[in-house]
Structures are given as C-alpha cells and as structure tokens.
Amino acid sequence: MNKRLRFIALNLVLVSLLAGCATMKLINPKNAKWKSQKFSSELPVGWVKYSAPGNQLTLTRDGAFLQYISISKTKTNKELQNTKKKITEDLLIQELADIIQNEISLTSGVGGFEVISKKPADIDGLEAFRLEYKYQNKELVDYQGVIYGFIFNKKYYEIGYSAMKQHYHAKSIAAFEDFVKKFRVKQNL
C-alpha cells in the first residue's frame, strides 16, 4: 500500500510539473528560513515548498493529498463562497472561528465534518483561534486538520494543516505546530 501511495504522489507531482503549474523546492537547513512581506517562520526541513493558486505558502512532506501546510488570505468584507457570510474586522475571535467552521463544513467534498476542539490562540501577539477538526473526502478517506485564523491589516489569514488521519496526521502535526510557534508578524508596516 505504501508503494502505491508513493506512486500516486509521484505521478501527481509529475503531472503538476508537466502542466507548468507547480514549482517545487526541497527545504533543507540552508533554506529553512521563510519570509514574506509581513510574515516569517522556519520551514520544516525535509518538506517541499511549492506554489499553489490562492496560497501565500504551501508545504508538503509526502504529497499534498497526504498532508500539507498552507497560508492563505482573504479580504475582509468579502462574501465567503459557501456560507455567504462576511468576515469583518470587528468580529469577536469566537464569531470568526464559528464562520470558518461553518464554511469548511459546507465545502464540497467534505463529509462527516466534526470539530475536535475550538479555542482562542495567539499568533505572535495577535488574537487568533485554533480550530481542530476531522472529515472524510469523497473517497471516504479520513483526514484531520487544524486551522489558526486571525485578522491582520484588513485581511483574514489562515495557517492550515490537513493530513490523512491514518499515519500521516500523527507523523506531521508536530512539524506544523512548530511552524506556527515560530511564526512572526511584522506589525509595524
């Protein structure tokens, strides 16, 4: 089974590369420091950084369908796709977490959605939430995910992690939590 998953992951990577929609780079100790205009962190060594539409950063170790870490942003006051609700800057962190929980639960291809925990969090001094959940994809494969969400400079940011529950979640959750722990926000821009 493990060889089959590797074969599928390798083929997905090859198709992406041939289609010209992905650039990939292996993270090693020399290039583990990551910076964007407003954020920085330390990337997990041994993972692969690649471009994905709509994300500021996307990482995987064994393949995007097995596990990934991503950072995405959404403008505030914009209607969300599934719930049609708007994220506004004046939302309480619990209200923001509830909106995101509902948005995920209504996402096409997500079945059996269940919240494991939902609580306030801190992202380098910014008020945030941490939402841990589980779900099944269309093929009834069990996944587990975590989202840290926060509003900064009139945008909603999400640091997300999702992995197949069997084997990959337990294998990679520590790398994700370490990435979040080292996440820094340049607040004087």
FIKE-365297 format. One record per residue: residue in one letter; x negated, z, y of N, C-alpha, C in turn. Coordinates in Angstrom, 1 decimal, m for minus. Each point is the difference from the previous one (the first is absolute). Layout:
N
{rec 'a', {X, Z, Y}, {X, Z, Y}, {X, Z, Y}};
...
//
This chain:
189
{rec 'm', {m0.8, 0.0, m1.2}, {0.8, 0.0, 1.2}, {m0.9, 0.0, 1.3}};
{rec 'n', {m1.1, 0.8, 0.0}, {m0.8, 0.1, 1.1}, {m0.7, m1.4, 0.3}};
{rec 'k', {m0.4, m0.7, m1.0}, {m0.5, m1.4, 0.2}, {1.0, m0.9, 0.6}};
{rec 'r', {1.3, 0.1, m0.5}, {1.0, m0.8, 0.6}, {0.2, 0.2, 1.4}};
{rec 'l', {0.1, 1.3, 0.4}, {0.1, 0.4, 1.5}, {m1.1, m0.6, 0.8}};
{rec 'r', {m1.2, 0.1, m0.5}, {m1.2, m0.5, 0.7}, {0.1, m1.5, 0.1}};
{rec 'f', {0.5, m0.7, m1.0}, {0.1, m1.4, 0.0}, {1.1, m0.4, 1.1}};
{rec 'i', {1.1, 0.7, 0.0}, {1.0, m0.3, 1.0}, {m0.5, 0.2, 1.4}};
{rec 'a', {m0.7, 1.2, 0.2}, {m0.5, 0.3, 1.3}, {m1.1, m1.1, 0.5}};
{rec 'l', {m0.8, m0.4, m1.0}, {m1.0, m1.0, 0.4}, {0.6, m1.3, 0.4}};
{rec 'n', {1.1, m0.4, m0.8}, {0.7, m1.2, 0.4}, {0.7, 0.1, 1.3}};
{rec 'l', {0.5, 1.1, 0.3}, {0.7, 0.2, 1.3}, {m1.0, m0.1, 1.2}};
{rec 'v', {m1.2, 0.5, m0.2}, {m1.1, m0.1, 0.9}, {m0.4, m1.4, 0.2}};
{rec 'l', {m0.2, m0.7, m1.1}, {m0.4, m1.4, 0.1}, {1.0, m0.9, 0.7}};
{rec 'v', {1.3, 0.2, m0.4}, {1.1, m0.7, 0.7}, {0.0, 0.2, 1.5}};
{rec 's', {m0.2, 1.3, 0.4}, {0.0, 0.3, 1.4}, {m1.2, m0.6, 0.7}};
{rec 'l', {m1.2, 0.0, m0.6}, {m1.1, m0.6, 0.6}, {0.1, m1.5, 0.1}};
{rec 'l', {0.5, m0.6, m1.0}, {0.2, m1.5, 0.0}, {1.1, m0.4, 1.0}};
{rec 'a', {0.9, 0.9, 0.2}, {1.1, m0.3, 1.0}, {m0.5, 0.2, 1.5}};
{rec 'g', {m1.2, 0.6, 0.1}, {m0.6, 0.2, 1.3}, {0.6, 1.2, 0.8}};
{rec 'c', {0.8, 0.8, m0.7}, {0.7, 1.1, 0.8}, {m0.7, 1.3, m0.2}};
{rec 'a', {m1.1, 0.1, m0.7}, {m0.6, 1.3, m0.1}, {m1.6, m0.1, 0.2}};
{rec 't', {m0.5, 0.9, 0.7}, {m1.4, 0.2, 0.1}, {m0.3, 1.4, m0.6}};
{rec 'm', {m0.9, 0.1, m0.9}, {m0.3, 1.3, m0.7}, {m1.4, 0.4, 0.2}};
{rec 'k', {m0.2, 1.3, 0.1}, {m1.3, 0.6, 0.2}, {m0.1, 1.3, m0.8}};
{rec 'l', {m1.0, 0.1, m0.9}, {m0.2, 1.2, m0.7}, {m0.5, 1.1, 0.9}};
{rec 'i', {0.5, 1.2, m0.1}, {m0.5, 1.1, 0.8}, {m1.1, 0.7, m0.7}};
{rec 'n', {m1.1, 0.1, 0.7}, {m1.2, 0.7, m0.6}, {m0.4, 1.1, 1.1}};
{rec 'p', {m1.0, 0.9, m0.3}, {m0.3, 1.0, 0.9}, {m0.5, m0.5, 1.4}};
{rec 'k', {m0.5, m1.3, 0.0}, {m0.5, m0.5, 1.3}, {1.1, m0.5, 0.9}};
{rec 'n', {1.2, m0.4, m0.6}, {1.1, m0.5, 0.9}, {1.2, 0.8, m0.1}};
{rec 'a', {m0.1, 1.3, m0.4}, {1.2, 0.8, m0.2}, {0.6, 0.5, 1.3}};
{rec 'k', {m0.7, 0.0, 1.1}, {0.5, 0.4, 1.3}, {0.9, m1.1, 0.5}};
{rec 'w', {1.3, 0.4, 0.4}, {1.0, m1.0, 0.4}, {0.4, 0.4, 1.4}};
{rec 'k', {0.1, m1.0, 0.9}, {0.5, 0.3, 1.4}, {0.9, m1.2, 0.4}};
{rec 's', {1.1, 0.4, 0.6}, {0.8, m1.0, 0.7}, {0.0, 0.4, 1.5}};
{rec 'q', {0.8, m0.6, 0.8}, {0.0, 0.3, 1.4}, {0.3, 1.5, 0.3}};
{rec 'k', {1.0, 0.5, m0.8}, {0.5, 1.4, 0.2}, {m0.4, 1.0, m1.1}};
{rec 'f', {m0.4, m0.5, m1.1}, {m0.1, 0.9, m1.2}, {m1.3, m0.2, m0.7}};
{rec 's', {m0.4, 1.0, m0.8}, {m1.2, m0.1, m0.8}, {0.2, 0.9, m1.2}};
{rec 's', {m0.7, m0.3, m1.0}, {0.0, 0.9, m1.2}, {m1.2, m0.5, m0.9}};
{rec 'e', {m0.1, 0.7, m1.2}, {m1.0, m0.4, m0.9}, {0.7, m0.6, m1.2}};
{rec 'l', {m0.3, m1.3, m0.4}, {0.7, m0.7, m1.1}, {m0.6, 0.5, m1.3}};
{rec 'p', {0.9, 0.0, m1.0}, {m0.5, 0.5, m1.4}, {m1.0, m1.0, m0.6}};
{rec 'v', {m1.1, 0.4, m0.3}, {m1.1, m0.8, m0.7}, {0.6, m0.5, m1.3}};
{rec 'g', {m0.3, m1.3, m0.3}, {0.5, m0.6, m1.3}, {1.3, m0.7, 0.2}};
{rec 'w', {0.7, 0.2, 1.1}, {1.2, m0.7, 0.2}, {m0.3, m1.3, 0.7}};
{rec 'v', {1.1, m0.9, 0.2}, {m0.2, m1.3, 0.6}, {0.9, 0.0, 1.2}};
{rec 'k', {m0.5, m0.5, 1.1}, {0.7, m0.2, 1.2}, {0.4, m1.4, 0.1}};
{rec 'y', {1.3, m0.3, 0.3}, {0.5, m1.4, 0.1}, {1.0, m0.1, 1.1}};
{rec 's', {0.2, m1.2, 0.4}, {1.0, m0.3, 1.1}, {1.4, m0.2, m0.7}};
{rec 'a', {1.0, 0.6, 0.6}, {1.4, m0.1, m0.5}, {0.8, m0.2, 1.3}};
{rec 'p', {1.0, m0.9, 0.0}, {0.8, m0.2, 1.1}, {0.8, 1.3, 0.4}};
{rec 'g', {m0.1, 0.3, 1.3}, {0.8, 1.1, 0.5}, {m0.8, 1.3, 0.0}};
{rec 'n', {m1.1, 0.1, m0.7}, {m0.8, 1.2, m0.1}, {m1.2, 0.0, 0.8}};
{rec 'q', {m0.4, 1.1, 0.6}, {m1.3, 0.1, 0.7}, {m1.1, 0.2, m1.0}};
{rec 'l', {0.3, 0.6, m1.1}, {m1.0, 0.2, m1.0}, {0.7, 0.1, m1.4}};
{rec 't', {m0.6, m0.6, m1.0}, {0.5, 0.1, m1.4}, {m1.1, 0.1, m0.9}};
{rec 'l', {0.1, 1.0, m0.9}, {m1.1, 0.3, m1.0}, {0.6, 0.1, m1.4}};
{rec 't', {m0.8, m0.4, m1.0}, {0.4, 0.3, m1.4}, {m1.2, 0.2, m0.8}};
{rec 'r', {0.1, 0.6, m1.1}, {m1.1, 0.2, m0.9}, {0.1, m0.9, m1.2}};
{rec 'd', {1.2, 0.0, m0.6}, {0.2, m0.8, m1.2}, {0.9, m1.1, 0.1}};
{rec 'g', {0.6, m0.3, 1.2}, {0.9, m1.0, 0.2}, {1.2, 0.5, 0.8}};
{rec 'a', {0.6, m0.8, 0.9}, {1.1, 0.4, 0.9}, {1.2, 0.4, m0.8}};
{rec 'f', {0.2, m0.5, m1.2}, {1.2, 0.4, m0.7}, {m0.2, 1.2, m0.8}};
{rec 'l', {m1.2, 0.5, m0.1}, {m0.4, 1.2, m0.7}, {0.0, 1.2, 1.0}};
{rec 'q', {m0.7, m0.2, 1.1}, {m0.1, 1.0, 1.1}, {m0.5, m0.6, 1.2}};
{rec 'y', {0.5, 0.6, 1.2}, {m0.5, m0.5, 1.3}, {0.1, 1.1, 1.0}};
{rec 'i', {m0.8, m0.1, 1.0}, {0.1, 0.8, 1.2}, {0.1, m1.0, 1.2}};
{rec 's', {0.9, 0.3, 0.9}, {0.2, m0.9, 1.1}, {0.3, 0.7, 1.3}};
{rec 'i', {m0.3, m0.6, 1.1}, {0.4, 0.5, 1.3}, {0.8, m1.1, 0.7}};
{rec 's', {1.2, 0.3, 0.4}, {0.9, m1.0, 0.7}, {0.5, 0.6, 1.2}};
{rec 'k', {0.5, m0.9, 0.9}, {0.6, 0.5, 1.3}, {1.3, m0.8, 0.2}};
{rec 't', {0.9, 0.7, 0.7}, {1.3, m0.6, 0.5}, {0.2, 0.4, 1.4}};
{rec 'k', {0.5, m0.9, 0.8}, {0.3, 0.4, 1.4}, {1.2, 0.9, 0.0}};
{rec 't', {0.0, 1.0, 0.9}, {1.2, 0.8, 0.1}, {1.1, m0.7, 0.7}};
{rec 'n', {1.2, 0.4, m0.1}, {1.2, m0.6, 0.5}, {0.3, m1.3, m0.5}};
{rec 'k', {m0.5, m0.3, m1.2}, {0.3, m1.2, m0.7}, {0.8, 0.3, m1.3}};
{rec 'e', {1.0, m0.8, m0.2}, {0.9, 0.3, m1.2}, {m0.7, m0.2, m1.3}};
{rec 'l', {0.1, 1.0, m0.9}, {m0.7, m0.2, m1.3}, {0.9, m0.9, m0.9}};
{rec 'q', {m0.7, m0.6, m0.9}, {0.6, m1.1, m0.9}, {1.2, 0.5, m0.8}};
{rec 'n', {m0.2, 1.1, m0.7}, {1.0, 0.5, m0.9}, {1.1, 0.9, 0.5}};
{rec 't', {m0.4, 1.0, 0.8}, {1.0, 1.0, 0.5}, {0.6, m0.5, 1.3}};
{rec 'k', {m0.7, m0.9, 0.7}, {0.4, m0.5, 1.3}, {m0.1, 1.1, 1.1}};
{rec 'k', {m0.7, 1.1, m0.4}, {m0.2, 1.1, 1.0}, {m1.3, m0.3, 0.8}};
{rec 'k', {m0.1, 0.7, 1.1}, {m1.2, m0.2, 0.8}, {m0.8, 1.3, 0.1}};
{rec 'i', {m1.3, m0.2, m0.1}, {m1.0, 1.1, 0.2}, {m0.2, 0.1, 1.5}};
{rec 't', {0.3, 1.2, 0.6}, {m0.3, 0.2, 1.4}, {m1.0, 1.1, 0.2}};
{rec 'e', {m0.6, 0.0, 1.1}, {m1.1, 1.0, 0.3}, {0.5, 1.4, 0.1}};
{rec 'd', {1.3, 0.2, 0.2}, {0.6, 1.4, 0.2}, {0.5, 0.6, m1.3}};
{rec 'l', {m0.2, m0.7, m1.2}, {0.5, 0.5, m1.2}, {m0.8, 1.3, m0.4}};
{rec 'l', {0.7, 0.9, m0.6}, {m0.7, 1.1, m0.6}, {m0.7, m0.5, m1.3}};
{rec 'i', {m1.0, 0.6, m0.4}, {m0.8, m0.4, m1.1}, {0.9, m0.1, m1.3}};
{rec 'q', {0.9, 1.0, m0.2}, {0.9, 0.0, m1.1}, {0.9, m1.2, 0.0}};
{rec 'e', {0.5, m0.3, 1.2}, {0.9, m1.2, 0.1}, {m0.7, m1.3, m0.3}};
{rec 'l', {m1.3, m0.1, 0.4}, {m0.8, m1.1, m0.3}, {m0.2, m0.2, m1.5}};
{rec 'a', {m0.3, 1.1, m0.6}, {m0.2, 0.0, m1.5}, {1.3, m0.4, m0.7}};
{rec 'd', {1.1, 0.5, 0.5}, {1.3, m0.4, m0.7}, {0.3, m1.5, 0.2}};
{rec 'i', {m0.3, m0.6, 1.1}, {0.2, m1.4, 0.3}, {m0.9, m0.8, m1.0}};
{rec 'i', {m1.3, 0.4, m0.1}, {m0.9, m0.7, m0.9}, {0.4, 0.1, m1.4}};
{rec 'q', {0.4, 1.2, m0.4}, {0.5, 0.3, m1.4}, {1.2, m1.0, m0.3}};
{rec 'n', {0.9, m0.1, 0.9}, {1.2, m0.9, m0.2}, {m0.5, m1.4, 0.0}};
{rec 'e', {m0.9, m0.4, 0.8}, {m0.5, m1.4, 0.1}, {m0.6, m0.4, m1.4}};
{rec 'i', {m0.8, 0.9, m0.5}, {m0.7, m0.3, m1.3}, {1.1, m0.1, m1.1}};
{rec 's', {0.9, 0.9, 0.0}, {1.0, 0.1, m1.1}, {0.9, m1.3, 0.0}};
{rec 'l', {0.1, m0.6, 1.1}, {0.8, m1.3, 0.1}, {m0.8, m1.2, m0.2}};
{rec 't', {m1.3, 0.1, m0.2}, {m0.8, m1.2, m0.2}, {0.3, m0.7, m1.3}};
{rec 's', {0.1, m1.3, 0.1}, {0.2, m0.9, m1.1}, {m1.1, 0.2, m1.0}};
{rec 'g', {0.3, 0.2, m1.3}, {m1.0, 0.2, m1.0}, {m0.3, 1.4, m0.3}};
{rec 'v', {0.5, 0.9, 0.8}, {m0.2, 1.4, m0.2}, {1.2, 0.7, m0.7}};
{rec 'g', {m0.2, 0.5, m1.2}, {1.1, 0.6, m0.7}, {m0.3, 1.4, m0.4}};
{rec 'g', {1.0, 0.8, m0.2}, {m0.3, 1.4, m0.4}, {m0.8, 0.8, 1.0}};
{rec 'f', {0.2, m0.3, 1.2}, {m0.8, 0.7, 1.1}, {0.3, 1.5, 0.0}};
{rec 'e', {m1.0, 0.8, 0.0}, {0.2, 1.5, 0.0}, {m1.1, 0.6, 0.9}};
{rec 'v', {0.4, 0.9, 0.9}, {m1.0, 0.7, 0.8}, {m0.6, 1.2, m0.8}};
{rec 'i', {m1.3, 0.1, m0.1}, {m0.7, 1.1, m0.6}, {m0.2, 1.1, 1.0}};
{rec 's', {m0.4, m0.3, 1.2}, {m0.2, 0.9, 1.1}, {0.0, m0.7, 1.3}};
{rec 'k', {0.4, 0.8, 1.0}, {0.1, m0.5, 1.4}, {m0.3, 1.1, 0.9}};
{rec 'k', {m1.1, m0.1, 0.8}, {m0.4, 1.2, 0.8}, {m0.8, m0.5, 1.2}};
{rec 'p', {m0.1, 0.8, 1.0}, {m0.8, m0.3, 1.2}, {m1.5, m0.1, m0.4}};
{rec 'a', {m0.7, m0.8, 0.7}, {m1.5, m0.1, m0.2}, {m0.7, m0.2, 1.3}};
{rec 'd', {m1.3, 0.0, 0.0}, {m0.8, m0.1, 1.2}, {m1.0, m1.2, m0.3}};
{rec 'i', {0.0, m0.9, 0.9}, {m1.0, m1.1, m0.1}, {m0.9, 0.1, 1.3}};
{rec 'd', {m1.1, 0.6, m0.2}, {m1.0, 0.2, 1.1}, {0.6, 0.6, 1.2}};
{rec 'g', {0.9, 1.0, m0.1}, {0.6, 0.6, 1.1}, {1.4, m0.6, 0.4}};
{rec 'l', {0.3, m1.1, m0.6}, {1.3, m0.6, 0.3}, {1.1, 0.5, m1.0}};
{rec 'e', {1.2, 0.2, 0.6}, {1.1, 0.4, m0.9}, {0.4, m1.1, m0.9}};
{rec 'a', {0.1, 0.3, m1.3}, {0.3, m1.1, m1.0}, {0.9, 0.6, m1.1}};
{rec 'f', {0.3, m0.8, m0.9}, {0.7, 0.4, m1.2}, {m0.7, m0.5, m1.3}};
{rec 'r', {0.2, 0.7, m1.1}, {m0.5, m0.5, m1.3}, {1.2, m0.1, m0.9}};
{rec 'l', {0.2, m1.2, m0.5}, {1.1, m0.2, m0.9}, {m0.5, m0.5, m1.3}};
{rec 'e', {0.2, 0.8, m1.1}, {m0.4, m0.4, m1.3}, {1.2, m0.4, m0.8}};
{rec 'y', {0.0, m1.1, m0.7}, {1.1, m0.5, m0.7}, {m0.4, m0.8, m1.3}};
{rec 'k', {1.1, m0.3, m0.8}, {m0.3, m0.8, m1.2}, {1.2, m1.0, m0.1}};
{rec 'y', {m0.3, m1.1, m0.6}, {0.9, m1.1, m0.2}, {m0.3, m0.9, m1.1}};
{rec 'q', {0.8, m0.9, m0.3}, {m0.3, m1.1, m1.0}, {0.1, m1.3, 0.6}};
{rec 'n', {m0.8, m0.9, m0.4}, {0.1, m1.4, 0.5}, {1.0, m0.8, m0.8}};
{rec 'k', {0.1, m1.3, 0.3}, {1.0, m0.8, m0.7}, {m0.2, m0.1, m1.5}};
{rec 'e', {m1.3, 0.2, m0.4}, {m0.3, m0.1, m1.4}, {0.1, 1.4, m0.7}};
{rec 'l', {0.5, 1.0, 0.8}, {0.2, 1.4, m0.5}, {m1.3, 0.7, m0.3}};
{rec 'v', {m1.0, m0.4, 0.7}, {m1.3, 0.8, 0.0}, {0.1, 1.1, 1.0}};
{rec 'd', {m0.4, 1.2, m0.4}, {0.0, 1.2, 0.8}, {m1.2, 0.0, 1.0}};
{rec 'y', {0.3, 0.2, 1.2}, {m1.0, 0.2, 1.1}, {0.2, 1.3, 0.7}};
{rec 'q', {m1.1, 0.5, 0.6}, {0.1, 1.2, 0.9}, {m0.7, m0.3, 1.3}};
{rec 'g', {0.5, 0.4, 1.1}, {m0.6, m0.3, 1.3}, {0.0, 1.2, 0.9}};
{rec 'v', {m0.8, m0.2, 1.0}, {m0.1, 1.0, 1.1}, {m0.1, m0.8, 1.3}};
{rec 'i', {0.7, 0.5, 1.0}, {0.0, m0.6, 1.4}, {m0.3, 1.1, 1.0}};
{rec 'y', {m1.0, m0.2, 0.8}, {m0.2, 0.8, 1.2}, {0.5, m0.8, 1.2}};
{rec 'g', {1.0, 0.4, 0.7}, {0.5, m0.7, 1.2}, {m0.1, 0.7, 1.3}};
{rec 'f', {m0.3, m0.7, 1.0}, {m0.1, 0.6, 1.4}, {0.2, m1.0, 1.0}};
{rec 'i', {0.3, 0.4, 1.2}, {0.2, m0.8, 1.2}, {m1.2, 0.2, 0.9}};
{rec 'f', {m0.6, m1.1, 0.5}, {m1.1, 0.0, 0.9}, {0.0, m1.2, 0.9}};
{rec 'n', {m0.2, 0.2, 1.3}, {0.0, m1.1, 1.0}, {1.2, m1.0, m0.2}};
{rec 'k', {1.2, 0.6, m0.1}, {1.2, m0.8, m0.1}, {0.2, m0.9, m1.3}};
{rec 'k', {m0.8, 0.4, m1.0}, {0.1, m0.7, m1.3}, {0.1, 1.1, m1.1}};
{rec 'y', {0.7, m0.4, m1.1}, {0.1, 0.8, m1.2}, {m1.1, m0.5, m1.0}};
{rec 'y', {m0.8, 0.9, m0.4}, {m1.1, m0.3, m1.0}, {0.3, 0.7, m1.3}};
{rec 'e', {m0.4, m0.7, m1.0}, {0.2, 0.5, m1.4}, {m1.2, m0.2, m0.8}};
{rec 'i', {m0.5, 1.1, m0.5}, {m1.1, 0.0, m1.0}, {0.6, 0.2, m1.4}};
{rec 'g', {0.0, m1.1, m0.8}, {0.7, 0.1, m1.2}, {m0.9, m0.2, m1.2}};
{rec 'y', {0.5, 0.6, m1.1}, {m0.6, m0.1, m1.3}, {1.1, m0.2, m1.1}};
{rec 's', {m0.3, m0.9, m0.9}, {0.9, m0.2, m1.1}, {m0.8, m0.4, m1.2}};
{rec 'a', {0.4, 0.5, m1.2}, {m0.7, m0.3, m1.2}, {0.9, 0.2, m1.2}};
{rec 'm', {m0.3, m0.8, m1.0}, {0.7, 0.1, m1.3}, {m0.1, 1.5, m0.4}};
{rec 'k', {1.1, 0.6, m0.4}, {m0.1, 1.4, m0.4}, {m0.9, 0.3, m1.2}};
{rec 'q', {0.2, m0.9, m1.0}, {m0.8, 0.2, m1.2}, {m1.5, m0.4, 0.4}};
{rec 'h', {m0.9, 0.9, m0.1}, {m1.4, m0.1, 0.1}, {m0.5, m0.2, 1.5}};
{rec 'y', {0.5, m0.9, 0.7}, {m0.6, m0.4, 1.3}, {0.3, 1.0, 1.1}};
{rec 'h', {1.2, 0.6, 0.0}, {0.3, 1.0, 1.1}, {m1.0, 1.2, m0.1}};
{rec 'a', {m0.1, 0.6, m1.1}, {m0.8, 1.2, m0.2}, {m1.5, m0.4, 0.3}};
{rec 'k', {m0.4, m1.2, m0.4}, {m1.4, m0.5, 0.2}, {m0.4, m0.2, 1.4}};
{rec 's', {1.0, m0.3, 0.9}, {m0.3, m0.4, 1.4}, {0.5, 0.8, 1.1}};
{rec 'i', {0.9, 1.0, m0.3}, {0.6, 0.7, 1.1}, {m1.0, 0.8, 0.8}};
{rec 'a', {m1.1, 0.5, m0.6}, {m1.0, 0.8, 0.7}, {m0.7, m0.9, 1.0}};
{rec 'a', {m0.3, m1.2, m0.4}, {m0.7, m1.0, 1.0}, {0.9, m0.2, 1.2}};
{rec 'f', {1.3, m0.1, m0.2}, {1.0, m0.2, 1.1}, {0.0, 1.2, 0.9}};
{rec 'e', {0.1, 1.2, m0.6}, {0.1, 1.2, 0.8}, {m1.3, 0.2, 0.8}};
{rec 'd', {m1.1, m0.3, m0.6}, {m1.3, 0.1, 0.7}, {m0.1, m1.0, 1.2}};
{rec 'f', {0.5, m1.2, m0.2}, {0.1, m1.0, 1.1}, {0.9, 0.6, 1.1}};
{rec 'v', {1.1, 0.6, m0.3}, {0.9, 0.5, 1.0}, {m0.7, 1.2, 0.7}};
{rec 'k', {m0.6, 0.9, m0.7}, {m0.7, 1.2, 0.5}, {m1.1, m0.4, 1.0}};
{rec 'k', {m0.7, m1.2, m0.2}, {m1.0, m0.4, 0.9}, {0.5, m1.0, 1.1}};
{rec 'f', {1.3, m0.2, 0.0}, {0.6, m1.0, 1.0}, {m0.1, 0.6, 1.4}};
{rec 'r', {m0.5, m0.7, 0.9}, {m0.2, 0.4, 1.4}, {0.8, m0.9, 0.9}};
{rec 'v', {0.5, 0.6, 1.1}, {0.8, m0.8, 1.0}, {m0.7, 0.2, 1.4}};
{rec 'k', {m0.3, m1.2, 0.6}, {m0.5, 0.0, 1.4}, {1.1, 0.2, 0.9}};
{rec 'q', {0.2, 1.2, 0.5}, {1.2, 0.3, 0.8}, {m0.2, m0.2, 1.5}};
{rec 'n', {m1.1, m0.4, 0.4}, {m0.3, m0.2, 1.5}, {0.0, m1.4, 0.4}};
{rec 'l', {0.7, m0.9, m0.7}, {0.1, m1.4, 0.4}, {1.0, m0.3, 1.0}};
//
